[in-house]
């Protein structure tokens, strides 16, 4: 598949197909424990930088964890405590499976970061704390050895965590509906269940749906608020689809989960949280999901000419905001291709935000640095998909 033979991975991501990790049958972890926490801080967005491409710097990623050192390279400073990545699996030839990333220096904690099917180009945004030597560990399901591309899209500063700062945790499974499912009746997930402080402002989850009986979408939003238009995961019958989500905590320190159709199994791994209070320097301000663009209603698909979306000073984002957290969706393109999102006024990076096939609906979360012109830009190489953008929050300067 030549879908992204030269350009793969970056600001956001998509996750399609594949099997959930074997850890799904393990014990349910409701709290990562105090020893799993690491002091985090403000977010610094980068123009995406490629850190690994096993197609040219093999070997492929197998069951034995591979270490990728990020501190001191790729724009990540020595005092960074966590990183924002886009991770892509490129057309694996073996069976479906999964890839996991976590802080180096400890055993695999039982999480998954993305799921893939044979022959697919699959990506997902990953936020992870840094481990021993400023590195992350990467492994794949036993028996599969896919090529993996990793792009760095930003990092979290070290030092004391001020209000709105990010605190990374060792990934922990906090929800698995099996043998049940996530229906349109929804499911509430509390701060206590997620193992995060009740006064946290927002949580970062890897949210996976699997084995749905029909096509649909899944949402995550603050409990106690009206359900938004925004969707986090789009899925087809029988597929495993995942997306990273940053969700503001609502009433009772909880988030609400919902699926529109097909009653899929739902799995959530907690990756970290943002502290409460008035956000300080680099801190994250979570908002209720807000739709800022839907080109289906304008009758203009996103072609190779690209386009910009203004954020600074719009949609409740202040003019001095440093970055935004947006869910970006490509809707029913006419052919295969990729979508790239990057800071406005900057040169387009050799990276992609998500990859799609004809007729698909593909989406995922992106933490994108706002350009010097106050915008983020989008580009597609083929298929002219419609573009939907939902805003989940912004980062202070």
BALOBA-1460 file (C-alpha; in Angstrom, 3 decimals):
// residues 397
<rec num="1" residu="x" x="0.000" y="0.000" z="0.000"/>
<rec num="2" residu="x" x="1.576" y="3.289" z="-1.137"/>
<rec num="3" residu="x" x="-0.756" y="5.431" z="0.926"/>
<rec num="4" residu="x" x="2.007" y="7.079" z="2.944"/>
<rec num="5" residu="x" x="5.129" y="5.627" z="1.433"/>
<rec num="6" residu="x" x="7.055" y="8.846" z="2.004"/>
<rec num="7" residu="x" x="4.920" y="10.810" z="4.459"/>
<rec num="8" residu="x" x="3.572" y="9.197" z="7.625"/>
<rec num="9" residu="x" x="2.575" y="10.257" z="11.122"/>
<rec num="10" residu="x" x="2.616" y="13.554" z="13.018"/>
<rec num="11" residu="x" x="0.371" y="15.954" z="14.803"/>
<rec num="12" residu="x" x="-2.687" y="13.774" z="15.275"/>
<rec num="13" residu="x" x="-3.592" y="10.238" z="14.359"/>
<rec num="14" residu="x" x="-6.050" y="7.581" z="13.372"/>
<rec num="15" residu="x" x="-6.421" y="4.079" z="14.705"/>
<rec num="16" residu="x" x="-8.206" y="1.344" z="12.812"/>
<rec num="17" residu="x" x="-8.617" y="-2.398" z="12.927"/>
<rec num="18" residu="x" x="-6.567" y="-4.966" z="14.750"/>
<rec num="19" residu="x" x="-6.890" y="-6.816" z="18.018"/>
<rec num="20" residu="x" x="-6.981" y="-5.418" z="21.509"/>
<rec num="21" residu="x" x="-3.932" y="-6.375" z="23.578"/>
<rec num="22" residu="x" x="-3.799" y="-9.540" z="25.628"/>
<rec num="23" residu="x" x="-3.834" y="-7.420" z="28.778"/>
<rec num="24" residu="x" x="-7.564" y="-7.013" z="28.302"/>
<rec num="25" residu="x" x="-8.065" y="-10.190" z="30.319"/>
<rec num="26" residu="x" x="-5.841" y="-8.972" z="33.156"/>
<rec num="27" residu="x" x="-6.951" y="-7.433" z="36.448"/>
<rec num="28" residu="x" x="-8.717" y="-4.084" z="36.260"/>
<rec num="29" residu="x" x="-6.509" y="-1.305" z="37.647"/>
<rec num="30" residu="x" x="-8.420" y="1.551" z="39.242"/>
<rec num="31" residu="x" x="-5.462" y="3.656" z="40.400"/>
<rec num="32" residu="x" x="-1.908" y="3.929" z="39.096"/>
<rec num="33" residu="x" x="-0.646" y="4.649" z="42.621"/>
<rec num="34" residu="x" x="1.475" y="7.514" z="43.881"/>
<rec num="35" residu="x" x="4.713" y="5.864" z="42.770"/>
<rec num="36" residu="x" x="3.513" y="5.972" z="39.161"/>
<rec num="37" residu="x" x="3.221" y="9.751" z="39.060"/>
<rec num="38" residu="x" x="5.815" y="12.076" z="37.595"/>
<rec num="39" residu="x" x="5.885" y="15.827" z="37.988"/>
<rec num="40" residu="x" x="4.925" y="17.442" z="34.709"/>
<rec num="41" residu="x" x="4.395" y="20.972" z="33.543"/>
<rec num="42" residu="x" x="3.447" y="23.259" z="30.715"/>
<rec num="43" residu="x" x="3.102" y="22.134" z="27.117"/>
<rec num="44" residu="x" x="5.466" y="23.311" z="24.364"/>
<rec num="45" residu="x" x="4.256" y="22.571" z="20.846"/>
<rec num="46" residu="x" x="6.714" y="21.835" z="18.033"/>
<rec num="47" residu="x" x="6.509" y="21.720" z="14.277"/>
<rec num="48" residu="x" x="6.443" y="17.908" z="13.947"/>
<rec num="49" residu="x" x="9.857" y="16.214" z="13.883"/>
<rec num="50" residu="x" x="10.440" y="12.616" z="12.762"/>
<rec num="51" residu="x" x="12.223" y="10.606" z="15.468"/>
<rec num="52" residu="x" x="11.956" y="7.050" z="14.129"/>
<rec num="53" residu="x" x="11.066" y="5.275" z="10.900"/>
<rec num="54" residu="x" x="11.869" y="1.567" z="11.067"/>
<rec num="55" residu="x" x="11.464" y="1.255" z="7.299"/>
<rec num="56" residu="x" x="14.821" y="3.021" z="6.965"/>
<rec num="57" residu="x" x="16.202" y="2.499" z="10.486"/>
<rec num="58" residu="x" x="15.107" y="-1.034" z="11.332"/>
<rec num="59" residu="x" x="14.515" y="-3.493" z="12.695"/>
<rec num="60" residu="x" x="10.732" y="-3.682" z="12.876"/>
<rec num="61" residu="x" x="9.074" y="-3.492" z="16.297"/>
<rec num="62" residu="x" x="8.496" y="-6.883" z="17.903"/>
<rec num="63" residu="x" x="7.622" y="-8.315" z="21.292"/>
<rec num="64" residu="x" x="11.005" y="-7.373" z="22.776"/>
<rec num="65" residu="x" x="10.728" y="-3.702" z="23.816"/>
<rec num="66" residu="x" x="12.731" y="-1.217" z="21.751"/>
<rec num="67" residu="x" x="14.048" y="1.942" z="23.440"/>
<rec num="68" residu="x" x="13.785" y="5.327" z="21.730"/>
<rec num="69" residu="x" x="15.711" y="8.171" z="23.390"/>
<rec num="70" residu="x" x="14.000" y="11.534" z="22.854"/>
<rec num="71" residu="x" x="15.545" y="13.900" z="25.415"/>
<rec num="72" residu="x" x="18.359" y="15.976" z="23.970"/>
<rec num="73" residu="x" x="17.150" y="15.482" z="20.402"/>
<rec num="74" residu="x" x="14.188" y="16.302" z="18.142"/>
<rec num="75" residu="x" x="13.625" y="19.567" z="20.010"/>
<rec num="76" residu="x" x="13.022" y="17.852" z="23.388"/>
<rec num="77" residu="x" x="15.123" y="19.462" z="26.176"/>
<rec num="78" residu="x" x="16.871" y="17.669" z="29.018"/>
<rec num="79" residu="x" x="14.310" y="18.750" z="31.610"/>
<rec num="80" residu="x" x="11.226" y="17.519" z="29.720"/>
<rec num="81" residu="x" x="9.096" y="15.035" z="31.651"/>
<rec num="82" residu="x" x="6.626" y="13.870" z="28.996"/>
<rec num="83" residu="x" x="6.182" y="14.011" z="25.219"/>
<rec num="84" residu="x" x="3.367" y="14.280" z="22.694"/>
<rec num="85" residu="x" x="3.896" y="11.895" z="19.794"/>
<rec num="86" residu="x" x="2.183" y="10.656" z="16.675"/>
<rec num="87" residu="x" x="2.795" y="6.948" z="16.167"/>
<rec num="88" residu="x" x="2.019" y="5.186" z="12.878"/>
<rec num="89" residu="x" x="2.075" y="1.517" z="11.858"/>
<rec num="90" residu="x" x="2.721" y="1.200" z="8.111"/>
<rec num="91" residu="x" x="1.058" y="-1.594" z="6.125"/>
<rec num="92" residu="x" x="2.016" y="-4.587" z="8.306"/>
<rec num="93" residu="x" x="2.127" y="-7.856" z="6.386"/>
<rec num="94" residu="x" x="1.273" y="-10.113" z="9.311"/>
<rec num="95" residu="x" x="-1.845" y="-10.572" z="11.385"/>
<rec num="96" residu="x" x="-3.704" y="-7.785" z="13.152"/>
<rec num="97" residu="x" x="-2.263" y="-6.616" z="16.448"/>
<rec num="98" residu="x" x="-1.319" y="-3.671" z="18.616"/>
<rec num="99" residu="x" x="1.614" y="-1.442" z="19.547"/>
<rec num="100" residu="x" x="2.275" y="0.000" z="23.013"/>
<rec num="101" residu="x" x="4.494" y="2.895" z="24.180"/>
<rec num="102" residu="x" x="5.390" y="3.719" z="27.781"/>
<rec num="103" residu="x" x="8.169" y="5.207" z="29.912"/>
<rec num="104" residu="x" x="11.435" y="3.282" z="29.473"/>
<rec num="105" residu="x" x="12.986" y="1.504" z="32.435"/>
<rec num="106" residu="x" x="9.942" y="-0.414" z="33.664"/>
<rec num="107" residu="x" x="8.123" y="-3.535" z="32.510"/>
<rec num="108" residu="x" x="5.298" y="-3.191" z="29.992"/>
<rec num="109" residu="x" x="2.330" y="-1.963" z="32.096"/>
<rec num="110" residu="x" x="-0.346" y="-3.723" z="30.009"/>
<rec num="111" residu="x" x="-1.486" y="-0.783" z="27.902"/>
<rec num="112" residu="x" x="-2.011" y="-0.403" z="24.171"/>
<rec num="113" residu="x" x="-1.387" y="2.771" z="22.170"/>
<rec num="114" residu="x" x="-2.859" y="1.755" z="18.825"/>
<rec num="115" residu="x" x="-4.437" y="-1.250" z="17.113"/>
<rec num="116" residu="x" x="-3.850" y="-2.266" z="13.495"/>
<rec num="117" residu="x" x="-5.030" y="-4.694" z="10.841"/>
<rec num="118" residu="x" x="-2.984" y="-6.422" z="8.164"/>
<rec num="119" residu="x" x="-2.064" y="-4.072" z="5.332"/>
<rec num="120" residu="x" x="-3.423" y="-0.958" z="7.023"/>
<rec num="121" residu="x" x="-1.761" y="2.406" z="7.637"/>
<rec num="122" residu="x" x="-2.761" y="3.124" z="11.225"/>
<rec num="123" residu="x" x="-1.794" y="5.982" z="13.542"/>
<rec num="124" residu="x" x="-2.658" y="7.475" z="16.911"/>
<rec num="125" residu="x" x="-1.652" y="10.418" z="19.062"/>
<rec num="126" residu="x" x="0.304" y="9.251" z="22.125"/>
<rec num="127" residu="x" x="1.112" y="11.284" z="25.240"/>
<rec num="128" residu="x" x="3.559" y="9.501" z="27.511"/>
<rec num="129" residu="x" x="5.870" y="10.369" z="30.344"/>
<rec num="130" residu="x" x="9.588" y="9.907" z="29.698"/>
<rec num="131" residu="x" x="11.448" y="7.153" z="31.511"/>
<rec num="132" residu="x" x="15.035" y="6.132" z="32.174"/>
<rec num="133" residu="x" x="17.506" y="8.093" z="30.070"/>
<rec num="134" residu="x" x="14.794" y="10.351" z="28.722"/>
<rec num="135" residu="x" x="13.425" y="7.503" z="26.612"/>
<rec num="136" residu="x" x="10.220" y="5.640" z="25.780"/>
<rec num="137" residu="x" x="9.821" y="1.913" z="25.218"/>
<rec num="138" residu="x" x="7.942" y="0.442" z="22.242"/>
<rec num="139" residu="x" x="6.708" y="-3.108" z="21.677"/>
<rec num="140" residu="x" x="4.191" y="-4.969" z="19.530"/>
<rec num="141" residu="x" x="1.999" y="-8.004" z="20.028"/>
<rec num="142" residu="x" x="3.809" y="-11.333" z="20.154"/>
<rec num="143" residu="x" x="4.074" y="-12.780" z="16.666"/>
<rec num="144" residu="x" x="3.828" y="-9.475" z="14.781"/>
<rec num="145" residu="x" x="6.668" y="-7.152" z="13.809"/>
<rec num="146" residu="x" x="5.276" y="-4.069" z="12.059"/>
<rec num="147" residu="x" x="7.199" y="-1.064" z="10.805"/>
<rec num="148" residu="x" x="6.575" y="1.942" z="13.053"/>
<rec num="149" residu="x" x="6.982" y="5.681" z="12.483"/>
<rec num="150" residu="x" x="7.243" y="8.093" z="15.452"/>
<rec num="151" residu="x" x="6.940" y="11.886" z="15.124"/>
<rec num="152" residu="x" x="7.439" y="14.309" z="18.037"/>
<rec num="153" residu="x" x="4.759" y="17.028" z="18.144"/>
<rec num="154" residu="x" x="5.573" y="18.622" z="21.514"/>
<rec num="155" residu="x" x="6.755" y="18.097" z="25.074"/>
<rec num="156" residu="x" x="5.854" y="18.952" z="28.658"/>
<rec num="157" residu="x" x="8.331" y="20.952" z="30.725"/>
<rec num="158" residu="x" x="9.821" y="19.731" z="33.982"/>
<rec num="159" residu="x" x="9.711" y="21.385" z="37.401"/>
<rec num="160" residu="x" x="6.789" y="21.927" z="39.727"/>
<rec num="161" residu="x" x="3.383" y="21.320" z="38.185"/>
<rec num="162" residu="x" x="1.454" y="24.570" z="38.248"/>
<rec num="163" residu="x" x="-2.290" y="24.847" z="37.731"/>
<rec num="164" residu="x" x="-3.219" y="23.376" z="34.375"/>
<rec num="165" residu="x" x="0.071" y="21.474" z="34.125"/>
<rec num="166" residu="x" x="0.251" y="17.901" z="32.896"/>
<rec num="167" residu="x" x="1.002" y="14.971" z="35.226"/>
<rec num="168" residu="x" x="1.872" y="11.774" z="33.378"/>
<rec num="169" residu="x" x="1.186" y="8.363" z="34.902"/>
<rec num="170" residu="x" x="2.224" y="4.844" z="34.088"/>
<rec num="171" residu="x" x="-0.638" y="3.752" z="31.782"/>
<rec num="172" residu="x" x="-3.354" y="1.880" z="33.650"/>
<rec num="173" residu="x" x="-6.502" y="0.205" z="32.366"/>
<rec num="174" residu="x" x="-9.440" y="1.900" z="34.060"/>
<rec num="175" residu="x" x="-12.369" y="0.612" z="31.994"/>
<rec num="176" residu="x" x="-13.204" y="-2.568" z="30.117"/>
<rec num="177" residu="x" x="-16.904" y="-3.140" z="29.505"/>
<rec num="178" residu="x" x="-16.436" y="-6.825" z="28.509"/>
<rec num="179" residu="x" x="-18.456" y="-8.975" z="28.587"/>
<rec num="180" residu="x" x="-20.826" y="-6.017" z="28.275"/>
<rec num="181" residu="x" x="-20.667" y="-3.064" z="25.888"/>
<rec num="182" residu="x" x="-20.962" y="0.706" z="25.625"/>
<rec num="183" residu="x" x="-24.468" y="1.525" z="24.468"/>
<rec num="184" residu="x" x="-26.324" y="4.721" z="23.636"/>
<rec num="185" residu="x" x="-27.379" y="4.782" z="27.307"/>
<rec num="186" residu="x" x="-23.790" y="5.812" z="28.019"/>
<rec num="187" residu="x" x="-21.372" y="5.222" z="30.861"/>
<rec num="188" residu="x" x="-19.963" y="7.591" z="33.487"/>
<rec num="189" residu="x" x="-16.306" y="7.274" z="34.474"/>
<rec num="190" residu="x" x="-15.342" y="9.042" z="37.712"/>
<rec num="191" residu="x" x="-12.042" y="10.505" z="38.839"/>
<rec num="192" residu="x" x="-11.809" y="7.796" z="41.505"/>
<rec num="193" residu="x" x="-12.241" y="5.059" z="38.898"/>
<rec num="194" residu="x" x="-9.571" y="6.703" z="36.747"/>
<rec num="195" residu="x" x="-7.168" y="6.985" z="39.690"/>
<rec num="196" residu="x" x="-6.727" y="10.750" z="39.352"/>
<rec num="197" residu="x" x="-7.360" y="13.567" z="41.867"/>
<rec num="198" residu="x" x="-10.961" y="14.712" z="42.205"/>
<rec num="199" residu="x" x="-9.860" y="18.319" z="41.618"/>
<rec num="200" residu="x" x="-8.088" y="17.575" z="38.335"/>
<rec num="201" residu="x" x="-9.155" y="19.780" z="35.441"/>
<rec num="202" residu="x" x="-8.997" y="17.185" z="32.651"/>
<rec num="203" residu="x" x="-7.896" y="13.631" z="31.933"/>
<rec num="204" residu="x" x="-5.965" y="12.053" z="29.040"/>
<rec num="205" residu="x" x="-7.247" y="8.631" z="27.978"/>
<rec num="206" residu="x" x="-6.609" y="6.150" z="25.204"/>
<rec num="207" residu="x" x="-10.187" y="5.241" z="24.289"/>
<rec num="208" residu="x" x="-10.778" y="2.055" z="22.253"/>
<rec num="209" residu="x" x="-13.977" y="0.518" z="20.891"/>
<rec num="210" residu="x" x="-14.058" y="-3.023" z="19.510"/>
<rec num="211" residu="x" x="-16.348" y="-5.530" z="17.850"/>
<rec num="212" residu="x" x="-19.332" y="-3.265" z="17.215"/>
<rec num="213" residu="x" x="-22.427" y="-4.802" z="15.670"/>
<rec num="214" residu="x" x="-22.721" y="-1.887" z="13.253"/>
<rec num="215" residu="x" x="-21.100" y="1.332" z="12.097"/>
<rec num="216" residu="x" x="-21.186" y="4.267" z="14.489"/>
<rec num="217" residu="x" x="-19.205" y="6.722" z="16.593"/>
<rec num="218" residu="x" x="-18.205" y="7.164" z="20.231"/>
<rec num="219" residu="x" x="-17.980" y="10.336" z="22.293"/>
<rec num="220" residu="x" x="-16.329" y="11.441" z="25.551"/>
<rec num="221" residu="x" x="-17.317" y="14.729" z="27.232"/>
<rec num="222" residu="x" x="-17.704" y="16.351" z="30.691"/>
<rec num="223" residu="x" x="-20.373" y="14.690" z="32.823"/>
<rec num="224" residu="x" x="-23.410" y="16.835" z="33.576"/>
<rec num="225" residu="x" x="-23.228" y="18.746" z="30.285"/>
<rec num="226" residu="x" x="-25.276" y="18.329" z="27.124"/>
<rec num="227" residu="x" x="-23.837" y="15.796" z="24.689"/>
<rec num="228" residu="x" x="-21.802" y="17.662" z="22.038"/>
<rec num="229" residu="x" x="-21.730" y="17.158" z="18.276"/>
<rec num="230" residu="x" x="-18.071" y="16.160" z="18.490"/>
<rec num="231" residu="x" x="-17.137" y="12.491" z="18.020"/>
<rec num="232" residu="x" x="-13.863" y="10.982" z="19.210"/>
<rec num="233" residu="x" x="-13.891" y="7.569" z="17.525"/>
<rec num="234" residu="x" x="-15.577" y="6.447" z="14.294"/>
<rec num="235" residu="x" x="-15.916" y="2.705" z="13.690"/>
<rec num="236" residu="x" x="-17.215" y="0.099" z="11.239"/>
<rec num="237" residu="x" x="-18.804" y="-3.268" z="12.139"/>
<rec num="238" residu="x" x="-16.369" y="-5.595" z="13.845"/>
<rec num="239" residu="x" x="-13.426" y="-3.164" z="13.811"/>
<rec num="240" residu="x" x="-11.187" y="-2.155" z="16.714"/>
<rec num="241" residu="x" x="-10.727" y="1.628" z="16.679"/>
<rec num="242" residu="x" x="-8.889" y="3.815" z="19.179"/>
<rec num="243" residu="x" x="-8.243" y="7.475" z="19.815"/>
<rec num="244" residu="x" x="-6.459" y="9.509" z="22.434"/>
<rec num="245" residu="x" x="-8.836" y="11.949" z="24.146"/>
<rec num="246" residu="x" x="-8.277" y="14.930" z="26.459"/>
<rec num="247" residu="x" x="-11.515" y="15.415" z="28.353"/>
<rec num="248" residu="x" x="-12.529" y="18.110" z="30.814"/>
<rec num="249" residu="x" x="-13.851" y="16.668" z="34.090"/>
<rec num="250" residu="x" x="-17.503" y="17.555" z="34.637"/>
<rec num="251" residu="x" x="-20.026" y="17.167" z="37.446"/>
<rec num="252" residu="x" x="-18.671" y="15.045" z="40.287"/>
<rec num="253" residu="x" x="-15.235" y="14.946" z="38.651"/>
<rec num="254" residu="x" x="-16.459" y="12.588" z="35.936"/>
<rec num="255" residu="x" x="-16.569" y="12.137" z="32.172"/>
<rec num="256" residu="x" x="-19.383" y="10.666" z="30.110"/>
<rec num="257" residu="x" x="-18.890" y="8.003" z="27.419"/>
<rec num="258" residu="x" x="-21.386" y="7.130" z="24.667"/>
<rec num="259" residu="x" x="-21.656" y="5.106" z="21.475"/>
<rec num="260" residu="x" x="-24.232" y="5.782" z="18.796"/>
<rec num="261" residu="x" x="-24.826" y="2.273" z="17.441"/>
<rec num="262" residu="x" x="-23.633" y="-1.309" z="17.481"/>
<rec num="263" residu="x" x="-22.949" y="-1.567" z="21.236"/>
<rec num="264" residu="x" x="-19.147" y="-1.991" z="21.009"/>
<rec num="265" residu="x" x="-16.881" y="-3.133" z="23.778"/>
<rec num="266" residu="x" x="-15.125" y="-0.080" z="25.263"/>
<rec num="267" residu="x" x="-11.635" y="0.001" z="26.797"/>
<rec num="268" residu="x" x="-9.934" y="3.035" z="28.376"/>
<rec num="269" residu="x" x="-6.333" y="3.435" z="29.558"/>
<rec num="270" residu="x" x="-5.466" y="6.516" z="31.626"/>
<rec num="271" residu="x" x="-2.248" y="8.247" z="30.506"/>
<rec num="272" residu="x" x="-2.266" y="11.309" z="32.771"/>
<rec num="273" residu="x" x="-4.219" y="14.353" z="33.893"/>
<rec num="274" residu="x" x="-4.096" y="18.134" z="34.005"/>
<rec num="275" residu="x" x="-4.110" y="19.793" z="37.421"/>
<rec num="276" residu="x" x="-6.953" y="22.055" z="38.525"/>
<rec num="277" residu="x" x="-6.994" y="25.759" z="39.284"/>
<rec num="278" residu="x" x="-6.372" y="28.780" z="37.074"/>
<rec num="279" residu="x" x="-3.851" y="27.524" z="34.476"/>
<rec num="280" residu="x" x="-0.386" y="29.003" z="34.697"/>
<rec num="281" residu="x" x="2.374" y="29.207" z="32.127"/>
<rec num="282" residu="x" x="1.916" y="26.474" z="29.520"/>
<rec num="283" residu="x" x="-1.071" y="25.078" z="31.413"/>
<rec num="284" residu="x" x="-4.029" y="23.418" z="29.691"/>
<rec num="285" residu="x" x="-7.486" y="25.011" z="29.695"/>
<rec num="286" residu="x" x="-10.099" y="22.336" z="29.000"/>
<rec num="287" residu="x" x="-13.431" y="23.380" z="27.487"/>
<rec num="288" residu="x" x="-16.638" y="21.616" z="26.528"/>
<rec num="289" residu="x" x="-16.168" y="20.198" z="23.006"/>
<rec num="290" residu="x" x="-16.987" y="22.867" z="20.413"/>
<rec num="291" residu="x" x="-17.391" y="22.338" z="16.673"/>
<rec num="292" residu="x" x="-15.401" y="25.021" z="14.843"/>
<rec num="293" residu="x" x="-15.481" y="23.711" z="11.267"/>
<rec num="294" residu="x" x="-17.590" y="21.326" z="9.202"/>
<rec num="295" residu="x" x="-16.878" y="21.733" z="5.495"/>
<rec num="296" residu="x" x="-19.838" y="19.520" z="4.577"/>
<rec num="297" residu="x" x="-22.073" y="22.524" z="5.167"/>
<rec num="298" residu="x" x="-19.916" y="24.821" z="3.073"/>
<rec num="299" residu="x" x="-19.768" y="22.479" z="0.124"/>
<rec num="300" residu="x" x="-15.960" y="22.785" z="-0.103"/>
<rec num="301" residu="x" x="-13.786" y="19.731" z="0.475"/>
<rec num="302" residu="x" x="-10.151" y="20.081" z="1.553"/>
<rec num="303" residu="x" x="-8.010" y="19.719" z="-1.557"/>
<rec num="304" residu="x" x="-4.291" y="19.887" z="-2.135"/>
<rec num="305" residu="x" x="-4.397" y="23.677" z="-1.939"/>
<rec num="306" residu="x" x="-5.103" y="23.323" z="1.775"/>
<rec num="307" residu="x" x="-6.552" y="25.948" z="4.044"/>
<rec num="308" residu="x" x="-6.216" y="27.627" z="7.437"/>
<rec num="309" residu="x" x="-8.476" y="27.747" z="10.506"/>
<rec num="310" residu="x" x="-8.050" y="30.823" z="12.753"/>
<rec num="311" residu="x" x="-7.938" y="30.066" z="16.483"/>
<rec num="312" residu="x" x="-6.174" y="32.940" z="18.254"/>
<rec num="313" residu="x" x="-8.982" y="35.204" z="19.443"/>
<rec num="314" residu="x" x="-11.773" y="32.875" z="18.283"/>
<rec num="315" residu="x" x="-13.957" y="30.162" z="19.877"/>
<rec num="316" residu="x" x="-12.943" y="31.275" z="23.364"/>
<rec num="317" residu="x" x="-9.215" y="30.829" z="22.634"/>
<rec num="318" residu="x" x="-7.238" y="33.925" z="23.751"/>
<rec num="319" residu="x" x="-4.991" y="35.723" z="21.308"/>
<rec num="320" residu="x" x="-1.847" y="34.680" z="23.204"/>
<rec num="321" residu="x" x="-2.668" y="30.942" z="23.422"/>
<rec num="322" residu="x" x="0.275" y="28.707" z="22.520"/>
<rec num="323" residu="x" x="-1.530" y="25.640" z="21.159"/>
<rec num="324" residu="x" x="-4.938" y="24.014" z="20.796"/>
<rec num="325" residu="x" x="-6.233" y="20.481" z="21.347"/>
<rec num="326" residu="x" x="-8.503" y="19.633" z="18.419"/>
<rec num="327" residu="x" x="-10.176" y="16.516" z="17.109"/>
<rec num="328" residu="x" x="-9.732" y="16.443" z="13.338"/>
<rec num="329" residu="x" x="-11.927" y="14.242" z="11.118"/>
<rec num="330" residu="x" x="-11.633" y="13.425" z="7.407"/>
<rec num="331" residu="x" x="-15.071" y="12.498" z="6.030"/>
<rec num="332" residu="x" x="-15.655" y="10.157" z="3.039"/>
<rec num="333" residu="x" x="-12.763" y="11.057" z="0.720"/>
<rec num="334" residu="x" x="-13.022" y="9.867" z="-2.876"/>
<rec num="335" residu="x" x="-9.630" y="8.159" z="-2.745"/>
<rec num="336" residu="x" x="-6.795" y="7.150" z="-0.390"/>
<rec num="337" residu="x" x="-4.500" y="9.777" z="1.053"/>
<rec num="338" residu="x" x="-3.342" y="11.615" z="4.143"/>
<rec num="339" residu="x" x="-4.176" y="14.813" z="6.007"/>
<rec num="340" residu="x" x="-1.467" y="17.002" z="7.538"/>
<rec num="341" residu="x" x="-2.168" y="19.650" z="10.208"/>
<rec num="342" residu="x" x="0.591" y="22.037" z="11.371"/>
<rec num="343" residu="x" x="1.189" y="25.568" z="12.768"/>
<rec num="344" residu="x" x="0.073" y="28.269" z="10.351"/>
<rec num="345" residu="x" x="2.806" y="30.377" z="8.675"/>
<rec num="346" residu="x" x="5.300" y="27.514" z="9.118"/>
<rec num="347" residu="x" x="6.592" y="25.234" z="6.361"/>
<rec num="348" residu="x" x="4.528" y="22.075" z="6.020"/>
<rec num="349" residu="x" x="6.395" y="19.216" z="7.737"/>
<rec num="350" residu="x" x="7.159" y="15.819" z="6.199"/>
<rec num="351" residu="x" x="4.531" y="14.208" z="8.376"/>
<rec num="352" residu="x" x="0.819" y="13.479" z="8.355"/>
<rec num="353" residu="x" x="-1.977" y="13.878" z="10.857"/>
<rec num="354" residu="x" x="-4.149" y="10.987" z="9.753"/>
<rec num="355" residu="x" x="-4.358" y="8.489" z="6.895"/>
<rec num="356" residu="x" x="-7.540" y="7.416" z="5.105"/>
<rec num="357" residu="x" x="-8.998" y="5.220" z="2.394"/>
<rec num="358" residu="x" x="-11.842" y="6.043" z="0.025"/>
<rec num="359" residu="x" x="-15.186" y="6.350" z="1.802"/>
<rec num="360" residu="x" x="-13.782" y="6.220" z="5.345"/>
<rec num="361" residu="x" x="-14.558" y="8.530" z="8.282"/>
<rec num="362" residu="x" x="-11.272" y="8.898" z="10.183"/>
<rec num="363" residu="x" x="-10.541" y="11.142" z="13.167"/>
<rec num="364" residu="x" x="-8.273" y="11.704" z="16.149"/>
<rec num="365" residu="x" x="-6.988" y="14.233" z="18.624"/>
<rec num="366" residu="x" x="-4.165" y="16.677" z="17.875"/>
<rec num="367" residu="x" x="-2.327" y="19.076" z="20.152"/>
<rec num="368" residu="x" x="-1.215" y="21.654" z="17.588"/>
<rec num="369" residu="x" x="0.969" y="24.704" z="18.101"/>
<rec num="370" residu="x" x="-0.774" y="27.881" z="16.916"/>
<rec num="371" residu="x" x="1.209" y="29.601" z="14.158"/>
<rec num="372" residu="x" x="2.507" y="33.147" z="14.255"/>
<rec num="373" residu="x" x="-0.482" y="34.110" z="12.088"/>
<rec num="374" residu="x" x="-2.913" y="32.786" z="14.731"/>
<rec num="375" residu="x" x="-3.960" y="29.756" z="12.671"/>
<rec num="376" residu="x" x="-3.392" y="26.067" z="12.135"/>
<rec num="377" residu="x" x="-3.241" y="24.817" z="8.548"/>
<rec num="378" residu="x" x="-4.495" y="21.669" z="6.864"/>
<rec num="379" residu="x" x="-3.513" y="19.904" z="3.649"/>
<rec num="380" residu="x" x="-4.579" y="16.708" z="1.886"/>
<rec num="381" residu="x" x="-2.688" y="15.011" z="-0.923"/>
<rec num="382" residu="x" x="-5.626" y="13.170" z="-2.516"/>
<rec num="383" residu="x" x="-9.334" y="12.367" z="-2.308"/>
<rec num="384" residu="x" x="-10.533" y="15.843" z="-1.277"/>
<rec num="385" residu="x" x="-12.259" y="14.798" z="1.989"/>
<rec num="386" residu="x" x="-14.593" y="17.018" z="3.937"/>
<rec num="387" residu="x" x="-12.987" y="18.259" z="7.141"/>
<rec num="388" residu="x" x="-14.526" y="18.476" z="10.619"/>
<rec num="389" residu="x" x="-12.634" y="20.176" z="13.472"/>
<rec num="390" residu="x" x="-13.745" y="20.080" z="17.125"/>
<rec num="391" residu="x" x="-12.005" y="22.119" z="19.826"/>
<rec num="392" residu="x" x="-11.343" y="20.516" z="23.244"/>
<rec num="393" residu="x" x="-9.141" y="23.138" z="24.867"/>
<rec num="394" residu="x" x="-6.038" y="25.286" z="24.570"/>
<rec num="395" residu="x" x="-2.633" y="25.747" z="26.180"/>
<rec num="396" residu="x" x="-1.556" y="28.981" z="27.834"/>
<rec num="397" residu="x" x="1.630" y="30.641" z="26.571"/>
